């Protein structure tokens, strides 16, 4: 029982320590005051530096702030953390794309043209190309994902994720078009077969 209680206390202390961490990239002025050797003036200098330099890249960079010595950083290192730089998020990139923007995306345009060419061949030459149409649509999506991943930078995860999402918001369009066209062709052939039987 004592052993269980001991582990419980250790876990509780660990969780308490976790929540006591001060995120220098997102902490408010009052939160920065919890650091040893930091007053209101220094807390404001940290925020000013953070805003002008687009956040801190490392804990040691904190010592570049006027009035913050390396010893202050060292004394607070056990409660310092560096969170995601919310200021760096490219909010303007999250504007919704119109259907026209998605359609005329170069990657999508190429694959959509190929899909419709295959659809015409399917009908004119009486060839069953529906599975190929779906495959081309899925291929277009994978190409879009691959192109989005090319801009991924592990050193700048937040903005890298944004770039990937910007690529993905149009990449899946080719799969949607491919599956839709293949489904419509199947329905058309079923209806056409029923009319011929009558």
Secondary structure, 3 states (H helix, E strand, C coil): CHHHHHHHHHHHHHHHHHHCCEECCCCCHHHHCCCCCCCHHHHHHHHHHHHHCCCCCCHHHHHHCCCCCHHHHHHHHHHEECCCCHHHCCHHHHCCCCHHHHHCCHHHHHHHHHHHHHHHHHHHCCCCCHHHHHHHHHHHHHHHHHHHHCCCCHHHHHHHHHHHHHHHHHHCHHHHHHHHHHHHHHHHHHHHHHHHHC
